[in-house]
Amino acid sequence: MEAKSENPRWVMREHEVFKEYARETSSKATALKNYIQELRIEIVREEDKELEFDIIGCDISLVNAFRRILISEVPSMAIDKVFIINNTSLLQDEVLAHRLGLIPLRADPRLFEYPPSGRKDEEVSEQDTLKYELKVTCTTHPQAPKYSRLPEDMYRNSKVYSKDIKWVPIGRQGDMFPHGTEQFSVLENDILICKMRPGHEIHAFMHAVKGIGKDHAKFSPVAPARYRLMPAIELTKPVRNEDADLLQSCFSPAVIEVVEKETSSGEKYREARVKNARYDSCARNVYRYEQLKDCVKMTRISDHVIFNIESVGTLPPAVLFTEAVKVLKNKCRIFLAELEHAGV
Amino acid sequence: MEKRLSRIPGNQGITYGTFVFVDEGHTLGNALSYVINQYPGIKICAYTVPHPAENKIHFNIQTTGESAIEVLKRGLQDLERICDHTIETFDTAYKNFKSNDTPMDTT
């Protein structure tokens, strides 16, 4: 993608990075209008839990706000309280409770309310709490193979996995969510919680509530949410033959290609070309070589953001992004309402 | 509901205002100051987190004539509209992507 030259750029030189001077063309009064005219979003790639898209014509402060909100203010459900009835395993209660808290749940947080603050531990409401039970006892396998010393063969339940956590409906939840068992199950079945030996038992009840990543990282709905600026690489001089291969090795794979060419006199030579700068890591290796130094101009387009969201899996990343923007919008509304009604 | 927005008292007149946003941080502060800085007649619009252990920001607006409260209100309204527009644009882009489902030419 050949970027327009009037786009503001970050220029990456050997020893410095600076923003190119760009003339302010828009009149300031129409900033919002400009945003509405210029914003472009293009979805690039979607895989299962991952979404990559481009935000073009948007200031970095807004993009960063979306990223920060995704990480710390979009809600999700997580186990928050663990009531241990019996725990004779080797894991201490508090360590076990911490491990249980970090297990991602499939429950959609939009179906629930935030729990009211200052509520007693045992009080629950079907509107804001999901209850789970974990009950596993390890025993000796009665028909264990004679010559096997593998714990899986010798014992029953020698490993406790996240799939052993079972949802228990509270109040009318059983009627409200007929598919609750699948709907609220754990997201990954094979998370190892603890290993046990005969005689060990874990019996615990858990309360999952809605929360945000600011409070605890277990509530964060994204694995990473990140953005970077679109790289742009220009070759200012032709680079040929061995230098072309060297140039190719200076960038991330598939960024530079080397093509066969022929001069008018029939002499064959190979020349480097920029194929796709999008996935370049922007390591400035090229400046290590004297002969290549002046052939390349490396820049980043400062209003073209490549945004990446990787969801934990509860909600698809596209939904998470709209939720994040809604959170920002909601912040504005809260303060506007306060300005209107309470005054300052 | 407890109050989350207040103004630090002072006698600099209506064109000067420092507002305290409780339970907010760089997320809102930076985005809002970007929006307000675009307006004509703004001398300074900036924010600070006075102490990292206190969850609040001080948001300062100085104008050449307009009331600081009015500017703050306009900034919040515009930021809200920006959010609306972002959701709309994203949804259209996502729908287009889903209906074509052909990988975009990224070269």
Interface residues (C-beta under 8 A of the other chain):
Chain A: M1 K28 A29 A31 L32 Y35 I36 L39 R40 I41 E42 I43 V44 R45 E46 F53 C58 D59 S61 L62 N64 A65 F66 R68 I69 E73 K275 N276 R278 A318 F321 T322 V325 K326 L328 K329 K331 C332 R333 I334 F335 L336 E338 L339 A342 V344
Chain B: K3 R4 L5 S6 R7 F19 F21 E24 H26 T27 L28 N30 A31 S33 Y34 V35 Q38 Y39 P40 I69 L72 K73 L76 Q77 D78 L79 E80 R81 I82 C83 D84 H85 T86 I87 T89 F90 D91 T92 A93 Y94 N96 F97 P103 M104 T106 T107
